[in-house]
């Protein structure tokens, strides 16, 4: 096992050159990030009920020092800003908790209590943030919760600030954009295993905090690792201009579907002259395709909604804030800030389309595109979380798909088969390793990584290739301005040295599973069918749901689990199970024994109960520990 390396001469020189070139004398962001500071959480550590650490702000205290050669100076600056933690006043009656999770939690004071916007990822961090607020502003009850959009860092901590009982009793309405629940549970359940595994790379789950490890994710320090929760919305917003009054606070909403999330909204506080931009305008270039995986977002629509926000609200507000980073004050400044953000996404979209219509591919244009000086020179457009490189490729993918149009790339060999052939064509592993050593010495780490990847995938036990690849990925991480690129590179190096760490970040939870509709339960089940093993199976089961009296049929045929509501006369099923939605989720997704539930009388069956056992026998378990940097 190799040990971590210091920055190579090439990376140290590149980072030093950047430090000389960038306008570090512009400290406006620091003034804005520090403005309104009330109090910090001291110590900055939040624990779970079992004593394990869910969050540790103090682990980022090293950022108070000077930037070392092992960190891109622009990313170091952004990480310093994101690591500032505590309670901050945004404007009269609006406060934010920052630096206690990847996201911010905003608190808006009403007549009787406080409205919470986006209660972080974990119940533990949200509860700690609320406690910090109450220590300084009084023990106000939570009289409303707003989810700005359907990503877990904006709803997961809800049970740290309110309860099911208060929501059910009407004491705490939960407001969200239409489509919120469907998108929230789909993202965390359908592809949740793969996304969680890649999220471990994206947020540097196993990396030590420090100059040789994780310094931040660009959007915030990192994810908390507490308990993700969910309470379903009680009020849905479905159109721009819709107004809701909560605890005496008037709020006007702007719908922005298809921007940073499929269900998202901005909202305006007329009395406070404040606008919450959700995650549609932050102090970074955001992702159009996040590295953990997601559907490609639409920068064209994103830019249009930013234009609408400017035209509709900018002249009527004194401050704009979001659920990441720090606010911007002053009508003139915030208008320019929102305009630059709008221009950024529009430029990437339009220029990528211009290039692809001339035959340029995404990977080519990602190397060619240059931003206009006014956009390039704004700190808030730098690629700390998204990047120009992977966003351009995402736009190409959105319009053109994976194929670049060259028939030579239409039917390429998969990674292992390709690697074996590449290594053989270059004269064997020793020759490829020699070329990689030279590329590393020359500072061409991108090519060294590609060469070493061939050897690793052709010869997975080649210790020298893995050791040199770890060193190479490390140098790429040290030079990256993008926080998630750095984490990906350093996590790759870490796993090559220490082995697969699996998936320490949990996004699925009992609450999220409980929010699945019957349709989504069977959709999730269908994704686990081992198709080849089930080719010849023919199993039909009816599910009579007692909550709704709906009969839902599942039929396994040709390796596909088809499901639909029964309407009219159909051939008799092999079995019919009668149960509640809750018991359906518990049996099919929660691991409870259906036979025990039948024995207890909560579930009844008519027909051949063994049909379900046969169906379950064809299900495959997802692998949360799949390999990434090795075959």
N, C-alpha and C positions, 0 to 999 in steps of 0.2 A: 504494500500500500504506500503510495507516494504522499507526501505532505504538501500542504498549501504553499504556494510560491508567492514571492513578492512580485510587484509589477516589473515586467521586462523593460529594457531600455526604450524599446519602441513605444510601448503603452505609456510609460512615464513621460516621455517626450511629447506624445500626442496630448495627454491630459494637461501638461504644463503649457503647451501652445494654446489650448482652448482657454485656460485660465487667463492668459494674457489677452486673448481676443474678445472675450465676452464682456458686456458692460456691468461688471460687478459693483460699480459705483452707484448703480440705480438700486436704491434700497426701498422703493415705494412698497413693494410686496411685504417687506418686513414691518414697515410702519402699519400697514393694513392688518397684517396677521396679529400684531401686538395690540392693536387698538381695542379698547373696551375690556381689557383683561380684568377679571374679578378675582378669581382664585384658581389654584391648581389642585388636583387630587394628589395628596401627599400621604404616604408614598404612592407612586403611580402604578400600583399593582392591584389587580382584581382577581379574586379567587372564586373557584366553583365550590359547591357545597361539600365536595369530597376533599377540599384543600388544594387541589391542583390549580395552577395558575391559568386563568382564562385570558389575561391581558397584562402586559408589562411595559408601561411607558418608559420606565427608568432604564430599560435595556438599551434605549436609544440615546442615552445621555452623552455617549461618545461624540455625537454630532456637534456638541458645543465647541469642539476643537477645530483645528485647521484641516482642510481637505488633504488627505494623503495621496500618494501616487497611485494607489490601488482603486481609487474612485474617480469617476468622471466629475470634474468640478461643478458642472451644471446640475448633475443629479444630486451632488452633495448639498448644494444650495437649496434645491427643492425639498430634499429630505429634512433639512433643518427647519424649513417652514412647516412641513407636515407634522413634525414631531412636537411642535408647540401644543401643549395640552392644558385643558382646564375649562372653566366657565367664562364666556365672553359676552358682553353686551353688544348687540348689533345695532339696535336703536331702542327708543323708549318702548318697553314692553316686550321686546324680542331678544332672546338669549340663545347662545349656542354652546353645546358641549363639543369640543374638538380634541383630537388626539387621544381618544379613549377607544378607538376602533378604526377600521378602515375609513368609515364614513363619519359625518357629523350628525348630532341630534339637536334639533332646534326646538325651543320652548317659547310659546307665545302666550303671554298672560292675558286671561280673560277676566270677566267680572267676578267669578267665584273661584276659579282655579287656573289651570295651565293646559294648553293644547300642545301635544308632543308631535313633532314632525320627524318621521323616519328614525325609529328607535333602534338603530345600529344592528349588528349581526346577532349578538348574544344577549340573553336575558340578564346575565350578570353584569355586562358592561353598561347596558341601558339602566339598570337599577343603580349602579354606582354613579352614573351621570346625573340621574334624577336626584339622588341623595346629595350630590355636590350642589346642585341647583337649590335644593330646599335648605341646605345649610346657610346659604347666602341670600335667599329671597323669600324664605318662609315655607311652611309646610302646606303648600297648596295642593289640593287634589287634582288628579289628571281628569279633565273634563272633555277630552277628545283626543283622537289620534288620527294623523293623516299619513298614509303611505303615498309617497310621490310616484313610486313605480314598483315594478314587480321583481326587483333583484333583492336577494336575501339580506344584503347589508342595509336595507331600508325598511325591513319589517321584522327581522329575526329576533330582535330583543323585546318585542311588544309585551311579553308577559313579565318583563322587568319593570314595566311602567303602569300596567293595568291588569285586570283579571277578566276571565270569562264571565264571572258573575256581574261585574260592573257593566260590561258591554251588553249582556243579555237584559239587564234591568234598565237599560237606556241611559245610565249615568255617564257613559263614555262612548259616544258614537265613533265608529272607525270609518274613515272616508278614504276612498281609493278610486282610481280610474277604472272605467268599465273594462272588463277583460283581465283585471288584476289577478284573480285567483287562478283562473285557467292557466295563464302564462307562468305564474309563480310556481305552481306545482309541476307543470310540464317540464320546466327547465331543471328542477331539482330531482325529478323522478325519472323521466324518460332517458335522458343521456347523463343523468346525475353521476353515475359511477365514473364514467370517462372524464367528465368535467372536473370532478373532485380530484382525481388522480393528477390531471394536468394542472389543477389549481395549486397543488402542492409545489409544483415547479414555479408557477407564476408568482406565488407569494413567498417563496423561499422557506417552506415550512420547516426544513431540517437545518437551515443555515444558522450559524452563530451570528448574533448581532454585532457588527463591528466593521472596521475598515477592510477586512478580508472576507466579509460575509454579507449579510443583508443590511442594507442601509435604508430601505423603504421601497414602496411599490409605485411611487410617483403620484398616485391618487390619494394615498394616505400611508401610514407606516406599514401596516400589514393587516391580516384578518385576526380577529379574536377567535378563541377556540373554546368558547363556552357553549351554552345550550341554545340552539336555534328554535324559535317558537313561531306560532302563527295563530292569530285570531282573524277569522274571515270578516271582510268589510260589512258594515251595515248600511252605508250610504255610498252609492256609486255615482261618479261624475261622468256624464256622457256627452257633454257639448261645451264648447268654448263660450264663455260669458255666463255659465251657470254660477249662481251665487248661493252660498250657504252661510248661515250665521251660527257659530258655535260659541257658547258661553259669552255671548255679547260681541264676539269678534266677527266682523263681516269679511268673507273671503270670496274672491272671484277666481275662477279656474280657467286655464287655457289648456285644451287637450293637445298632446304632442305625440300621438301614436307613431311607432316606427322610427323614432329617433334613437336615443341611447337604449331604450327598451321598447318592446312591442306595446306595452301599456304604461304610459307615462303622462304626467301633467305638470305644468307650472302653475303657480298661484300668486295672486296679488292681494295685498292687504291695504285697502284704500286709506283707512285712518292712519296707519303707521307709515304710509308712503314707502312700502317695501315690496319687493318682488322676489319670490323663491323660484329659482330656475331648475329645481330638482337636480338632475345630473346632465342637463343639456348645455350648460356653460360653466366650465370649471377652469382652473388655472393650469391647463395642460391641453394638448391635443388628445382627444379621447380615442377609444377603439372603435373602428368600424367592424372589426372582427377580432374579438378578444382572444388572446393566446390560449386560454383554457378551452376555447371552443364555444360557438354560439351560431345563430343565424346571422348572416351578413346584414349590417344595418345600412340604412339609406341616407347618405350624406346630402342628397338633393332635397329630400323632405326635411331633414334636420336643419339645413340652411333656411328653408322657407319658414319653418316654425320660429327660428330665431328672428327672421325679418318681421314676422307677425308680432312677436313679443316686443321688439323695439318700437314698432309703429303703434302698438296698442297701449303700452305701459311706460316706456322710458321717460316720457315727459312728465309723468305723474308720480315718479318715485325719486327718493333720495338715496336709496341703498338697494343693491341687488346681492343676494346671497344664494348659496347652493348647499347641497348635502355633502359636499367635499370642499376642502380648502377654506379660504377666508373671503369675507365680503369685499365689495367695491363701493365706495361712497361718492356722492356728487353726481348730479344728473349728466353733466358733460362727460365726466370720466367713465361712468358706467355705460353710457350710450356708445362710446368708442370701444370699450371693452367687449360689449355684446356684438358690435359691428365687426370687430376683428375676428371674433369667434365664428360669426356667420360667414365672413369672407374666407376663412380657413377651410371650412367644410365644402363650401361652394367651389373654391378653387381646386381642391383635390378632386372633386367629382368631375368638374367640367374639363379640366386638363387631362385627366385619365381617359375620359371618353374621346377627347380630341385625339389623343395618342393612339388609342386602340382602333379608332377609325382610320388611322394611317398604317395599321398593321403592327404597331408596337405592342409587345406582350406586357403583362403586368410586371414580371420580374425584370424586364428591361427598363420600363418606365420608372420603376422604383429607384433605379440607379441614376436616371437622367433628370427627374423633376427638380426644379428649384422653386422655392416660394418667393413671392414678391418681397422686397426689402421691408416694407411696413409690417408684414406678417412675420417674416423671419426675425425681425428685431424685437418682437414682443415676447417677453419671458413666458407669457401665458399660452403661447402656441407651440412651445417646445414639446418634443415627443417623450414625455416622462412616463406615460401610461399607454397611450396609443403611439404609433410612430408613422411618419410619412411612408416609410418603407413598407410596413405590413398593411397599412391602410390602402395604399395604391393597389397592392395585390388583391386586397379584399374587394375593392371596387371592380377590378377586372373580373374577379370570380363572380361577383353579383350579376354582371351583365353577360359574361362569356363562358363561365364555368371553369372546370379544371383543365380543359384541353386548349392548347395554344394554337391549334390549327395546323401544325407541322405533322404530317403523317408519320414521321420518324418517332414522334413522342406519343402516338396514338395507342401503342400496345407495347409499352416498355416492360422489362422484367421487374418484378417486385424487389424490395431492398436486398434480401439475402442473395437471390439469384443474380442480381445485378452486381453486387459487391464481389461475388466469387469471380465473375467474368472480368470485372475491372482489375482486380488484383492479378489475375492470370495474365491479362493483356499488358500489364505494366511490369511483368517479370517476376511476380511473386511478392510475398509479404515483405521480405527483407528489402527489396528494391523500393516498395511503396513507403516503408518506414524511413528509408534514407531520404527520399524526396520530402517526406513530411518533416523530418528533422531540419532539412535545409530551409523549407518554407517557414518553419517556426523561427529559425535564426534570422531569416530575412524580415521578420515581422508580418508575414502574410498568413495571419492566423486563420482567416476564412478558408484558404485553400488547404492549409494543414489539417483543419478540422474535417474537411471533406475527404481528404486522403485517408486519414486515420479511421474515419467512419467506415470506409470500404473494408479496411483490414478487420475491424471489430465485427462487422456483419458477415465477413467471409470466414473469420477464425475467432469465434467468441471467447476462446480461452487464451488469446494472445495477450499476455500480461503487459508487454512493452507498449502495445498499441493503446490499451486502456489507460495506462499511466500517462503516456504522452498526450492522449486526448483530454484527460483531466487537466493537465497543465495548459493545454491549448484553449479549452473552453473557459478556463479561469481567466486567461488574458483577455479574451473577448468580453467577459463579464466586467473586468476592471475598466475597460474602455467605453462601456455602454452608457449613453446618456439616459436611456430608457430603463426605469426601475424593474419592469417585468422581464425585459431582455436580460438584464444583469442576473436576476434571480434564476431565470431558465438556464443560462450558461453555468452559473455557480452550482445549481442543483444537479445539473448533468455531471459536473466534475465531482461533486460530493458522492453521487451514487456510483460512479465509476471507481471511486476509492473505497467506499464503505458498504456498498451493496444497496439493494432496493429498499427504500424506506416505506413503501406502500402509500396509503392515503390517510394521513393524520387529520385532515380537515373534513368534518362532517357537515353536509348541507341538507341531507334528508333527515327528517325527524318525525316523531309520532304525530305532531300537529300538522305537518305538511302532508303526510300520508292520509290523515283524517280528512283533509280538504279535497281529496280526489273524488270526482264524480264517479258514478258506476261505470260510465263509458271509459273514463280514464283508468280505472282499476283494471278493466279488461284490456285496454290498450297497453298498459304496463306489463300485464301478464303475457300478452302476445309477443312482446319483445324478447321474452325469455324462452320461447319455444325453440328447441334444437331441431331445425327444419329437416335435415337429412334423416335423423332418427325417427321423425314423425311422418315421413312420406306416405306410409301405408296406413296410418291410423285414421279411423273415422269415429269420432266421439261427439255426441250431441248431448248437451246438458242445459236444462232450463234453470234459471235463478229467479224465484219469485221474491221480490223485495217488499217486505211488509210495510215499510215506511210509505211507499207510494202505490202499492198494488200493481206495479209494473212487472211484467215477466220479461227477463232478458235472456236471450239464447246465445250460447257459445257453441261453435262447431269447429272441431279440429279436423282439417282435411288438407291433403297435399302439403303438409308442414306449415299450414297457416291457421291461426286461431281467428276465425271470423266471429263477430258478435253483433247483435242487433236486438231491438225490442220486438217482441212477438206481437204481430198484428194480423189476426185472422187464423184460419185453420192451417196447421202445419203437421207434418209427420210427428209421431210421438217421439220424445227424447229418450235417451238411455236412462236418464235420471232427472229428477226435479228436486232442487233444494229450496226450502223456504226459510228465509232469514232476513235480518235487518241489514241496512247498509253498513252499520258499524261492525256487525259480525262478518259481513262479506269482506271488508277490508282486513279485519283481524285474521281471518282464515287464509286469504289469498296473498296478503302482503305482510301481515304482522307476525306470521310464524305460529299462530295458535292452532291447536289440533282440532280439525273439524269433527273427528270422531268423538272427542271429549265434549265438544259443544252439542253434538247430537245426543250423547248420553246425558248431558245436563238439561236437555229439553229446550235449549235456546234455538236450536236448528232442527228442522225435520227434513226427511228425505223420502221420496217416493220413487221406486224403481231401483236400478242397480247402483248402489252407492260406490261400488268398486270402479265405476267409470271415472270418478274424480281422481282416484288413486292412479289410474292409468294415465290420465291427462297430466297430473303432476309429475309422473315419471318421465315425461318428455320435456320438462322444463330444465333449463340450464341456469347456473348461477353466474352472475357477473363477476369479473375479477378486478377488485379494487387495487391490486398490486401489479398490474401488467407492466412489462418492461418498456422503457422509453429509449434509453441510450445504448441498449444492447438488443440483440434479436429476441 
